[in-house]
Amino acid sequence: AERPFTDALSGAEDFPMAPAAAAALIAAALGVEVDGRTVLSTAFPVHYPVDSEGDMTMREVLGRMAVANAGNWIITDAGQLLLVPLNSIPEDVSLLVTETGSYITFGGYRIRV
């Protein structure tokens, strides 16, 4: 993900690019697929990925798409790239749990994260 986004391009792409197309290119470059549950707003197209510092990395492009969609990217257990919108996280997810799903407590209180 630290490689320049331009490494994922074939040269035939048009900009601005639909976010779903950019995510698919990045996922392919990373050797994964985009999870079918990922929903990206078309209101924020991906412009040619160069900023004041030069070529943007795939991670930076994904980061900007995450911000534009109020979410975070994860790699699922199935090895797919998934955008998790912050407003879709159930309240219980904000509690610290073990790998088996048991709540972690401190002094009898569940820990909020």
N, CA, C and O atoms as a Tinker XYZ file with bonds, in Angstrom:
   452  protein
     1  N      0.821000   -1.196000    0.000000    73     2
     2  CA     0.000000    0.000000    0.000000    64     1     3
     3  C      0.861000    1.254000    0.000000    63     2     4     5
     4  O      0.352000    2.352000   -0.224000    81     3
     5  N      2.144000    1.106000    0.245000    73     3     6
     6  CA     3.030000    2.275000    0.255000    64     5     7
     7  C      3.618000    2.574000   -1.128000    63     6     8     9
     8  O      4.411000    3.502000   -1.285000    81     7
     9  N      3.223000    1.785000   -2.122000    73     7    10
    10  CA     3.671000    2.075000   -3.491000    64     9    11
    11  C      2.821000    3.206000   -4.056000    63    10    12    13
    12  O      1.679000    3.385000   -3.634000    81    11
    13  N      3.359000    3.972000   -5.005000    73    11    14
    14  CA     2.555000    5.029000   -5.614000    64    13    15
    15  C      1.313000    4.457000   -6.294000    63    14    16    17
    16  O      1.355000    3.384000   -6.897000    81    15
    17  N      0.210000    5.193000   -6.184000    73    15    18
    18  CA    -1.036000    4.771000   -6.823000    64    17    19
    19  C     -0.843000    4.626000   -8.322000    63    18    20    21
    20  O     -1.491000    3.791000   -8.954000    81    19
    21  N      0.033000    5.422000   -8.893000    73    19    22
    22  CA     0.258000    5.353000  -10.335000    64    21    23
    23  C      0.790000    3.989000  -10.758000    63    22    24    25
    24  O      0.672000    3.623000  -11.928000    81    23
    25  N      1.380000    3.220000   -9.821000    73    23    26
    26  CA     1.831000    1.856000  -10.138000    64    25    27
    27  C      0.659000    0.939000  -10.478000    63    26    28    29
    28  O      0.823000   -0.048000  -11.195000    81    27
    29  N     -0.529000    1.270000   -9.959000    73    27    30
    30  CA    -1.711000    0.439000  -10.184000    64    29    31
    31  C     -2.410000    0.788000  -11.498000    63    30    32    33
    32  O     -3.338000    0.091000  -11.909000    81    31
    33  N     -1.975000    1.854000  -12.155000    73    31    34
    34  CA    -2.643000    2.318000  -13.368000    64    33    35
    35  C     -2.033000    1.692000  -14.608000    63    34    36    37
    36  O     -0.833000    1.423000  -14.656000    81    35
    37  N     -2.863000    1.466000  -15.602000    73    35    38
    38  CA    -2.369000    0.916000  -16.865000    64    37    39
    39  C     -2.045000    2.018000  -17.863000    63    38    40    41
    40  O     -1.367000    1.782000  -18.863000    81    39
    41  N     -2.534000    3.225000  -17.585000    73    39    42
    42  CA    -2.326000    4.341000  -18.509000    64    41    43
    43  C     -3.556000    4.636000  -19.339000    63    42    44    45
    44  O     -3.620000    5.667000  -20.008000    81    43
    45  N     -4.536000    3.743000  -19.304000    73    43    46
    46  CA    -5.749000    3.930000  -20.097000    64    45    47
    47  C     -6.879000    4.555000  -19.285000    63    46    48    49
    48  O     -7.965000    4.791000  -19.814000    81    47
    49  N     -6.628000    4.825000  -17.994000    73    47    50
    50  CA    -7.676000    5.352000  -17.130000    64    49    51
    51  C     -7.922000    6.838000  -17.388000    63    50    52    53
    52  O     -7.023000    7.575000  -17.792000    81    51
    53  N     -9.154000    7.251000  -17.146000    73    51    54
    54  CA    -9.527000    8.651000  -17.253000    64    53    55
    55  C     -9.703000    9.223000  -15.856000    63    54    56    57
    56  O    -10.161000    8.535000  -14.944000    81    55
    57  N     -9.338000   10.476000  -15.701000    73    55    58
    58  CA    -9.518000   11.173000  -14.417000    64    57    59
    59  C    -10.384000   12.382000  -14.652000    63    58    60    61
    60  O    -10.307000   12.985000  -15.723000    81    59
    61  N    -11.225000   12.770000  -13.673000    73    59    62
    62  CA   -11.410000   12.096000  -12.398000    64    61    63
    63  C    -12.016000   10.716000  -12.577000    63    62    64    65
    64  O    -12.753000   10.458000  -13.529000    81    63
    65  N    -11.687000    9.831000  -11.636000    73    63    66
    66  CA   -12.080000    8.421000  -11.695000    64    65    67
    67  C    -13.128000    8.133000  -10.613000    63    66    68    69
    68  O    -13.077000    8.700000   -9.521000    81    67
    69  N    -14.057000    7.263000  -10.922000    73    67    70
    70  CA   -15.046000    6.841000   -9.922000    64    69    71
    71  C    -14.320000    6.162000   -8.763000    63    70    72    73
    72  O    -13.409000    5.365000   -8.990000    81    71
    73  N    -14.707000    6.462000   -7.532000    73    71    74
    74  CA   -14.052000    5.851000   -6.374000    64    73    75
    75  C    -14.053000    4.319000   -6.418000    63    74    76    77
    76  O    -13.071000    3.691000   -6.021000    81    75
    77  N    -15.136000    3.720000   -6.893000    73    75    78
    78  CA   -15.197000    2.255000   -6.953000    64    77    79
    79  C    -14.138000    1.707000   -7.902000    63    78    80    81
    80  O    -13.545000    0.662000   -7.636000    81    79
    81  N    -13.902000    2.403000   -8.998000    73    79    82
    82  CA   -12.876000    1.966000   -9.952000    64    81    83
    83  C    -11.483000    2.096000   -9.346000    63    82    84    85
    84  O    -10.641000    1.217000   -9.528000    81    83
    85  N    -11.238000    3.195000   -8.624000    73    83    86
    86  CA    -9.940000    3.387000   -7.977000    64    85    87
    87  C     -9.712000    2.326000   -6.905000    63    86    88    89
    88  O     -8.612000    1.786000   -6.788000    81    87
    89  N    -10.748000    2.026000   -6.124000    73    87    90
    90  CA   -10.623000    0.993000   -5.087000    64    89    91
    91  C    -10.325000   -0.364000   -5.714000    63    90    92    93
    92  O     -9.516000   -1.130000   -5.190000    81    91
    93  N    -10.976000   -0.659000   -6.828000    73    91    94
    94  CA   -10.748000   -1.945000   -7.504000    64    93    95
    95  C     -9.322000   -2.036000   -8.035000    63    94    96    97
    96  O     -8.703000   -3.097000   -7.953000    81    95
    97  N     -8.793000   -0.941000   -8.579000    73    95    98
    98  CA    -7.408000   -0.943000   -9.068000    64    97    99
    99  C     -6.421000   -1.165000   -7.927000    63    98   100   101
   100  O     -5.473000   -1.941000   -8.052000    81    99
   101  N     -6.654000   -0.478000   -6.818000    73    99   102
   102  CA    -5.762000   -0.614000   -5.666000    64   101   103
   103  C     -5.848000   -2.030000   -5.097000    63   102   104   105
   104  O     -4.827000   -2.645000   -4.790000    81   103
   105  N     -7.069000   -2.539000   -4.961000    73   103   106
   106  CA    -7.237000   -3.901000   -4.440000    64   105   107
   107  C     -6.498000   -4.903000   -5.319000    63   106   108   109
   108  O     -5.813000   -5.792000   -4.813000    81   107
   109  N     -6.637000   -4.758000   -6.634000    73   107   110
   110  CA    -5.951000   -5.678000   -7.555000    64   109   111
   111  C     -4.436000   -5.571000   -7.387000    63   110   112   113
   112  O     -3.737000   -6.584000   -7.405000    81   111
   113  N     -3.928000   -4.351000   -7.225000    73   111   114
   114  CA    -2.485000   -4.157000   -7.042000    64   113   115
   115  C     -2.004000   -4.776000   -5.736000    63   114   116   117
   116  O     -0.847000   -5.182000   -5.622000    81   115
   117  N     -2.904000   -4.848000   -4.743000    73   115   118
   118  CA    -2.557000   -5.450000   -3.454000    64   117   119
   119  C     -2.808000   -6.954000   -3.434000    63   118   120   121
   120  O     -2.480000   -7.630000   -2.459000    81   119
   121  N     -3.392000   -7.477000   -4.513000    73   119   122
   122  CA    -3.652000   -8.910000   -4.597000    64   121   123
   123  C     -4.912000   -9.349000   -3.880000    63   122   124   125
   124  O     -5.038000  -10.514000   -3.503000    81   123
   125  N     -5.856000   -8.421000   -3.685000    73   123   126
   126  CA    -7.128000   -8.749000   -3.041000    64   125   127
   127  C     -8.269000   -8.220000   -3.904000    63   126   128   129
   128  O     -8.033000   -7.591000   -4.936000    81   127
   129  N     -9.499000   -8.474000   -3.482000    73   127   130
   130  CA   -10.674000   -7.941000   -4.155000    64   129   131
   131  C    -11.376000   -6.977000   -3.217000    63   130   132   133
   132  O    -11.157000   -7.009000   -2.006000    81   131
   133  N    -12.228000   -6.110000   -3.780000    73   131   134
   134  CA   -13.049000   -5.229000   -2.963000    64   133   135
   135  C    -14.261000   -6.029000   -2.489000    63   134   136   137
   136  O    -14.936000   -6.681000   -3.286000    81   135
   137  N    -14.525000   -5.973000   -1.205000    73   135   138
   138  CA   -15.672000   -6.661000   -0.622000    64   137   139
   139  C    -16.957000   -6.090000   -1.221000    63   138   140   141
   140  O    -17.088000   -4.875000   -1.366000    81   139
   141  N    -17.897000   -6.958000   -1.567000    73   139   142
   142  CA   -19.144000   -6.548000   -2.191000    64   141   143
   143  C    -20.000000   -5.644000   -1.324000    63   142   144   145
   144  O    -20.910000   -4.990000   -1.833000    81   143
   145  N    -19.735000   -5.592000   -0.037000    73   143   146
   146  CA   -20.495000   -4.718000    0.866000    64   145   147
   147  C    -20.005000   -3.279000    0.841000    63   146   148   149
   148  O    -20.645000   -2.400000    1.418000    81   147
   149  N    -18.880000   -3.026000    0.183000    73   147   150
   150  CA   -18.326000   -1.683000    0.133000    64   149   151
   151  C    -19.201000   -0.783000   -0.728000    63   150   152   153
   152  O    -19.517000   -1.110000   -1.872000    81   151
   153  N    -19.585000    0.353000   -0.161000    73   151   154
   154  CA   -20.379000    1.352000   -0.875000    64   153   155
   155  C    -19.611000    2.662000   -0.829000    63   154   156   157
   156  O    -19.311000    3.177000    0.248000    81   155
   157  N    -19.295000    3.202000   -2.004000    73   155   158
   158  CA   -18.548000    4.452000   -2.098000    64   157   159
   159  C    -19.404000    5.521000   -2.762000    63   158   160   161
   160  O    -20.054000    5.271000   -3.777000    81   159
   161  N    -19.395000    6.704000   -2.183000    73   159   162
   162  CA   -20.135000    7.826000   -2.752000    64   161   163
   163  C    -19.478000    8.272000   -4.051000    63   162   164   165
   164  O    -18.253000    8.359000   -4.143000    81   163
   165  N    -20.296000    8.551000   -5.041000    73   163   166
   166  CA   -19.771000    9.063000   -6.311000    64   165   167
   167  C    -19.609000   10.572000   -6.271000    63   166   168   169
   168  O    -19.158000   11.173000   -7.246000    81   167
   169  N    -19.976000   11.195000   -5.145000    73   167   170
   170  CA   -19.870000   12.655000   -5.015000    64   169   171
   171  C    -18.425000   13.128000   -4.918000    63   170   172   173
   172  O    -18.144000   14.312000   -5.107000    81   171
   173  N    -17.509000   12.209000   -4.624000    73   171   174
   174  CA   -16.103000   12.581000   -4.447000    64   173   175
   175  C    -15.222000   11.729000   -5.355000    63   174   176   177
   176  O    -14.639000   10.744000   -4.903000    81   175
   177  N    -15.120000   12.098000   -6.633000    73   175   178
   178  CA   -14.295000   11.303000   -7.543000    64   177   179
   179  C    -12.810000   11.419000   -7.187000    63   178   180   181
   180  O    -12.382000   12.371000   -6.535000    81   179
   181  N    -12.048000   10.435000   -7.630000    73   179   182
   182  CA   -10.607000   10.423000   -7.390000    64   181   183
   183  C     -9.935000   11.179000   -8.528000    63   182   184   185
   184  O    -10.046000   10.800000   -9.694000    81   183
   185  N     -9.242000   12.244000   -8.177000    73   183   186
   186  CA    -8.510000   13.019000   -9.174000    64   185   187
   187  C     -7.124000   12.421000   -9.337000    63   186   188   189
   188  O     -6.716000   11.571000   -8.546000    81   187
   189  N     -6.399000   12.858000  -10.356000    73   187   190
   190  CA    -5.069000   12.290000  -10.578000    64   189   191
   191  C     -4.285000   12.391000   -9.278000    63   190   192   193
   192  O     -4.158000   13.483000   -8.723000    81   191
   193  N     -3.763000   11.288000   -8.787000    73   191   194
   194  CA    -3.212000   11.217000   -7.431000    64   193   195
   195  C     -1.827000   11.823000   -7.249000    63   194   196   197
   196  O     -0.859000   11.122000   -6.956000    81   195
   197  N     -1.752000   13.111000   -7.426000    73   195   198
   198  CA    -0.502000   13.821000   -7.171000    64   197   199
   199  C     -0.827000   14.981000   -6.251000    63   198   200   201
   200  O     -1.743000   15.759000   -6.520000    81   199
   201  N     -0.078000   15.098000   -5.167000    73   199   202
   202  CA    -0.267000   16.236000   -4.283000    64   201   203
   203  C      1.018000   17.058000   -4.271000    63   202   204   205
   204  O      1.898000   16.841000   -5.104000    81   203
   205  N      1.135000   17.987000   -3.347000    73   203   206
   206  CA     2.309000   18.864000   -3.313000    64   205   207
   207  C      3.604000   18.105000   -3.051000    63   206   208   209
   208  O      4.689000   18.616000   -3.326000    81   207
   209  N      3.497000   16.884000   -2.519000    73   207   210
   210  CA     4.681000   16.071000   -2.227000    64   209   211
   211  C      5.034000   15.122000   -3.364000    63   210   212   213
   212  O      6.049000   14.429000   -3.288000    81   211
   213  N      4.227000   15.073000   -4.408000    73   211   214
   214  CA     4.480000   14.161000   -5.526000    64   213   215
   215  C      3.397000   13.112000   -5.616000    63   214   216   217
   216  O      2.260000   13.346000   -5.205000    81   215
   217  N      3.748000   11.948000   -6.156000    73   215   218
   218  CA     2.780000   10.869000   -6.302000    64   217   219
   219  C      2.261000   10.426000   -4.939000    63   218   220   221
   220  O      3.021000   10.266000   -3.984000    81   219
   221  N      0.954000   10.235000   -4.875000    73   219   222
   222  CA     0.340000    9.727000   -3.639000    64   221   223
   223  C      0.423000    8.213000   -3.630000    63   222   224   225
   224  O      0.366000    7.571000   -4.679000    81   223
   225  N      0.558000    7.648000   -2.441000    73   223   226
   226  CA     0.586000    6.194000   -2.314000    64   225   227
   227  C     -0.839000    5.649000   -2.378000    63   226   228   229
   228  O     -1.813000    6.390000   -2.245000    81   227
   229  N     -0.935000    4.348000   -2.581000    73   227   230
   230  CA    -2.253000    3.704000   -2.581000    64   229   231
   231  C     -2.926000    3.898000   -1.229000    63   230   232   233
   232  O     -4.138000    4.100000   -1.161000    81   231
   233  N     -2.151000    3.837000   -0.161000    73   231   234
   234  CA    -2.696000    4.052000    1.186000    64   233   235
   235  C     -3.282000    5.450000    1.310000    63   234   236   237
   236  O     -4.356000    5.619000    1.889000    81   235
   237  N     -2.594000    6.455000    0.776000    73   235   238
   238  CA    -3.096000    7.824000    0.858000    64   237   239
   239  C     -4.387000    8.004000    0.058000    63   238   240   241
   240  O     -5.303000    8.697000    0.499000    81   239
   241  N     -4.455000    7.382000   -1.111000    73   239   242
   242  CA    -5.676000    7.463000   -1.919000    64   241   243
   243  C     -6.828000    6.766000   -1.191000    63   242   244   245
   244  O     -7.938000    7.295000   -1.144000    81   243
   245  N     -6.572000    5.589000   -0.626000    73   243   246
   246  CA    -7.603000    4.905000    0.154000    64   245   247
   247  C     -8.022000    5.754000    1.349000    63   246   248   249
   248  O     -9.203000    5.813000    1.690000    81   247
   249  N     -7.062000    6.403000    1.978000    73   247   250
   250  CA    -7.360000    7.268000    3.124000    64   249   251
   251  C     -8.278000    8.415000    2.750000    63   250   252   253
   252  O     -9.203000    8.739000    3.494000    81   251
   253  N     -8.031000    9.031000    1.608000    73   251   254
   254  CA    -8.890000   10.129000    1.168000    64   253   255
   255  C    -10.289000    9.632000    0.825000    63   254   256   257
   256  O    -11.280000   10.312000    1.091000    81   255
   257  N    -10.363000    8.440000    0.234000    73   255   258
   258  CA   -11.691000    7.874000   -0.051000    64   257   259
   259  C    -12.419000    7.552000    1.254000    63   258   260   261
   260  O    -13.632000    7.735000    1.347000    81   259
   261  N    -11.692000    7.077000    2.255000    73   259   262
   262  CA   -12.307000    6.764000    3.547000    64   261   263
   263  C    -12.858000    8.036000    4.193000    63   262   264   265
   264  O    -13.971000    8.038000    4.718000    81   263
   265  N    -12.082000    9.107000    4.153000    73   263   266
   266  CA   -12.539000   10.377000    4.721000    64   265   267
   267  C    -13.779000   10.868000    3.985000    63   266   268   269
   268  O    -14.741000   11.302000    4.619000    81   267
   269  N    -13.768000   10.806000    2.669000    73   267   270
   270  CA   -14.901000   11.270000    1.869000    64   269   271
   271  C    -16.161000   10.451000    2.137000    63   270   272   273
   272  O    -17.270000   10.923000    1.887000    81   271
   273  N    -15.999000    9.233000    2.639000    73   271   274
   274  CA   -17.136000    8.357000    2.902000    64   273   275
   275  C    -17.347000    8.112000    4.392000    63   274   276   277
   276  O    -18.124000    7.240000    4.779000    81   275
   277  N    -16.651000    8.886000    5.227000    73   275   278
   278  CA   -16.772000    8.783000    6.688000    64   277   279
   279  C    -16.618000    7.335000    7.152000    63   278   280   281
   280  O    -17.491000    6.794000    7.830000    81   279
   281  N    -15.501000    6.716000    6.778000    73   279   282
   282  CA   -15.280000    5.328000    7.159000    64   281   283
   283  C    -13.816000    4.987000    7.280000    63   282   284   285
   284  O    -12.950000    5.861000    7.235000    81   283
   285  N    -13.551000    3.714000    7.434000    73   283   286
   286  CA   -12.197000    3.172000    7.522000    64   285   287
   287  C    -12.120000    1.907000    6.686000    63   286   288   289
   288  O    -13.086000    1.149000    6.595000    81   287
   289  N    -10.974000    1.688000    6.082000    73   287   290
   290  CA   -10.748000    0.468000    5.299000    64   289   291
   291  C    -10.203000   -0.617000    6.203000    63   290   292   293
   292  O     -9.392000   -0.353000    7.091000    81   291
   293  N    -10.654000   -1.844000    5.971000    73   291   294
   294  CA   -10.093000   -3.008000    6.656000    64   293   295
   295  C     -9.923000   -4.122000    5.622000    63   294   296   297
   296  O    -10.529000   -4.094000    4.551000    81   295
   297  N     -9.099000   -5.085000    5.963000    73   295   298
   298  CA    -9.039000   -6.329000    5.204000    64   297   299
   299  C     -9.828000   -7.343000    6.024000    63   298   300   301
   300  O     -9.497000   -7.607000    7.180000    81   299
   301  N    -10.860000   -7.903000    5.428000    73   299   302
   302  CA   -11.733000   -8.844000    6.136000    64   301   303
   303  C    -11.020000  -10.175000    6.352000    63   302   304   305
   304  O     -9.938000  -10.408000    5.813000    81   303
   305  N    -11.639000  -11.039000    7.145000    73   303   306
   306  CA   -11.101000  -12.386000    7.364000    64   305   307
   307  C    -11.025000  -13.160000    6.055000    63   306   308   309
   308  O    -10.204000  -14.066000    5.909000    81   307
   309  N    -11.892000  -12.798000    5.095000    73   307   310
   310  CA   -11.887000  -13.461000    3.785000    64   309   311
   311  C    -10.830000  -12.863000    2.859000    63   310   312   313
   312  O    -10.707000  -13.281000    1.708000    81   311
   313  N    -10.061000  -11.881000    3.358000    73   311   314
   314  CA    -8.997000  -11.281000    2.553000    64   313   315
   315  C     -9.489000  -10.280000    1.529000    63   314   316   317
   316  O     -8.882000  -10.128000    0.469000    81   315
   317  N    -10.591000   -9.590000    1.833000    73   315   318
   318  CA   -11.131000   -8.597000    0.913000    64   317   319
   319  C    -11.048000   -7.209000    1.536000    63   318   320   321
   320  O    -11.093000   -7.056000    2.757000    81   319
   321  N    -10.926000   -6.203000    0.675000    73   319   322
   322  CA   -10.852000   -4.813000    1.096000    64   321   323
   323  C    -12.270000   -4.299000    1.328000    63   322   324   325
   324  O    -13.096000   -4.323000    0.416000    81   323
   325  N    -12.556000   -3.833000    2.544000    73   323   326
   326  CA   -13.903000   -3.401000    2.911000    64   325   327
   327  C    -13.859000   -2.021000    3.530000    63   326   328   329
   328  O    -13.065000   -1.767000    4.436000    81   327
   329  N    -14.716000   -1.120000    3.040000    73   327   330
   330  CA   -14.888000    0.186000    3.665000    64   329   331
   331  C    -15.994000    0.057000    4.700000    63   330   332   333
   332  O    -17.127000   -0.288000    4.366000    81   331
   333  N    -15.664000    0.335000    5.956000    73   331   334
   334  CA   -16.633000    0.254000    7.046000    64   333   335
   335  C    -17.039000    1.685000    7.399000    63   334   336   337
   336  O    -16.259000    2.410000    8.015000    81   335
   337  N    -18.258000    2.102000    7.013000    73   335   338
   338  CA   -18.718000    3.447000    7.368000    64   337   339
   339  C    -18.868000    3.567000    8.887000    63   338   340   341
   340  O    -19.386000    2.656000    9.534000    81   339
   341  N    -18.422000    4.669000    9.445000    73   339   342
   342  CA   -18.457000    4.825000   10.894000    64   341   343
   343  C    -19.877000    4.812000   11.442000    63   342   344   345
   344  O    -20.088000    4.399000   12.582000    81   343
   345  N    -20.854000    5.255000   10.659000    73   343   346
   346  CA   -22.229000    5.261000   11.161000    64   345   347
   347  C    -22.882000    3.883000   11.078000    63   346   348   349
   348  O    -24.039000    3.726000   11.467000    81   347
   349  N    -22.160000    2.890000   10.579000    73   347   350
   350  CA   -22.723000    1.540000   10.496000    64   349   351
   351  C    -22.237000    0.639000   11.616000    63   350   352   353
   352  O    -22.649000   -0.518000   11.705000    81   351
   353  N    -21.377000    1.149000   12.462000    73   351   354
   354  CA   -20.816000    0.334000   13.536000    64   353   355
   355  C    -21.812000    0.286000   14.691000    63   354   356   357
   356  O    -22.191000    1.333000   15.216000    81   355
   357  N    -22.240000   -0.901000   15.096000    73   355   358
   358  CA   -23.171000   -0.997000   16.231000    64   357   359
   359  C    -22.522000   -0.498000   17.514000    63   358   360   361
   360  O    -21.297000   -0.496000   17.638000    81   359
   361  N    -23.341000   -0.077000   18.459000    73   359   362
   362  CA   -22.834000    0.499000   19.700000    64   361   363
   363  C    -21.901000   -0.454000   20.438000    63   362   364   365
   364  O    -20.903000   -0.009000   21.005000    81   363
   365  N    -22.198000   -1.754000   20.446000    73   363   366
   366  CA   -21.360000   -2.719000   21.160000    64   365   367
   367  C    -19.942000   -2.794000   20.633000    63   366   368   369
   368  O    -19.041000   -3.237000   21.345000    81   367
   369  N    -19.724000   -2.365000   19.384000    73   367   370
   370  CA   -18.381000   -2.421000   18.823000    64   369   371
   371  C    -17.465000   -1.415000   19.517000    63   370   372   373
   372  O    -16.242000   -1.540000   19.456000    81   371
   373  N    -18.053000   -0.430000   20.170000    73   371   374
   374  CA   -17.226000    0.561000   20.847000    64   373   375
   375  C    -16.738000    0.075000   22.212000    63   374   376   377
   376  O    -16.115000    0.834000   22.956000    81   375
   377  N    -17.018000   -1.186000   22.542000    73   375   378
   378  CA   -16.525000   -1.771000   23.785000    64   377   379
   379  C    -15.369000   -2.711000   23.482000    63   378   380   381
   380  O    -15.396000   -3.444000   22.494000    81   379
   381  N    -14.364000   -2.683000   24.330000    73   379   382
   382  CA   -13.178000   -3.509000   24.148000    64   381   383
   383  C    -13.519000   -4.965000   24.470000    63   382   384   385
   384  O    -14.047000   -5.266000   25.541000    81   383
   385  N    -13.209000   -5.864000   23.529000    73   383   386
   386  CA   -13.512000   -7.286000   23.711000    64   385   387
   387  C    -12.274000   -8.118000   23.397000    63   386   388   389
   388  O    -11.330000   -7.654000   22.757000    81   387
   389  N    -12.310000   -9.359000   23.869000    73   387   390
   390  CA   -11.235000  -10.304000   23.557000    64   389   391
   391  C    -11.480000  -10.883000   22.172000    63   390   392   393
   392  O    -12.488000  -10.583000   21.532000    81   391
   393  N    -10.555000  -11.712000   21.717000    73   391   394
   394  CA   -10.691000  -12.353000   20.411000    64   393   395
   395  C    -11.914000  -13.250000   20.338000    63   394   396   397
   396  O    -12.434000  -13.503000   19.252000    81   395
   397  N    -12.382000  -13.737000   21.491000    73   395   398
   398  CA   -13.549000  -14.613000   21.503000    64   397   399
   399  C    -14.852000  -13.851000   21.719000    63   398   400   401
   400  O    -15.922000  -14.457000   21.769000    81   399
   401  N    -14.771000  -12.524000   21.848000    73   399   402
   402  CA   -15.973000  -11.695000   21.987000    64   401   403
   403  C    -16.372000  -11.385000   23.411000    63   402   404   405
   404  O    -17.403000  -10.748000   23.629000    81   403
   405  N    -15.592000  -11.813000   24.388000    73   403   406
   406  CA   -15.904000  -11.505000   25.784000    64   405   407
   407  C    -15.486000  -10.077000   26.104000    63   406   408   409
   408  O    -14.427000   -9.620000   25.676000    81   407
   409  N    -16.335000   -9.369000   26.869000    73   407   410
   410  CA   -16.007000   -7.992000   27.238000    64   409   411
   411  C    -14.803000   -7.960000   28.172000    63   410   412   413
   412  O    -14.682000   -8.805000   29.058000    81   411
   413  N    -13.929000   -7.008000   27.981000    73   411   414
   414  CA   -12.807000   -6.786000   28.890000    64   413   415
   415  C    -13.268000   -5.729000   29.881000    63   414   416   417
   416  O    -13.750000   -4.665000   29.493000    81   415
   417  N    -13.115000   -6.032000   31.159000    73   415   418
   418  CA   -13.582000   -5.100000   32.186000    64   417   419
   419  C    -12.426000   -4.622000   33.040000    63   418   420   421
   420  O    -11.378000   -5.263000   33.120000    81   419
   421  N    -12.639000   -3.485000   33.673000    73   419   422
   422  CA   -11.685000   -2.922000   34.619000    64   421   423
   423  C    -12.502000   -2.476000   35.819000    63   422   424   425
   424  O    -13.298000   -1.542000   35.721000    81   423
   425  N    -12.307000   -3.135000   36.939000    73   423   426
   426  CA   -13.096000   -2.817000   38.134000    64   425   427
   427  C    -14.577000   -3.102000   37.944000    63   426   428   429
   428  O    -15.428000   -2.457000   38.555000    81   427
   429  N    -14.881000   -4.090000   37.077000    73   427   430
   430  CA   -16.278000   -4.440000   36.843000    64   429   431
   431  C    -16.956000   -3.620000   35.755000    63   430   432   433
   432  O    -18.112000   -3.880000   35.419000    81   431
   433  N    -16.259000   -2.633000   35.199000    73   431   434
   434  CA   -16.830000   -1.781000   34.158000    64   433   435
   435  C    -16.272000   -2.173000   32.798000    63   434   436   437
   436  O    -15.072000   -2.406000   32.652000    81   435
   437  N    -17.149000   -2.246000   31.810000    73   435   438
   438  CA   -16.686000   -2.516000   30.444000    64   437   439
   439  C    -15.907000   -1.313000   29.925000    63   438   440   441
   440  O    -16.260000   -0.166000   30.197000    81   439
   441  N    -14.846000   -1.589000   29.177000    73   439   442
   442  CA   -13.971000   -0.532000   28.671000    64   441   443
   443  C    -14.478000   -0.054000   27.322000    63   442   444   445
   444  O    -14.623000   -0.846000   26.391000    81   443
   445  N    -14.750000    1.247000   27.216000    73   443   446
   446  CA   -15.172000    1.851000   25.957000    64   445   447
   447  C    -13.931000    2.318000   25.186000    63   446   448   449
   448  O    -12.978000    2.841000   25.765000    81   447
   449  N    -13.971000    2.114000   23.870000    73   447   450
   450  CA   -12.869000    2.568000   23.014000    64   449   451
   451  C    -13.378000    3.517000   21.969000    63   450   452
   452  O    -12.600000    4.009000   21.151000    81   451
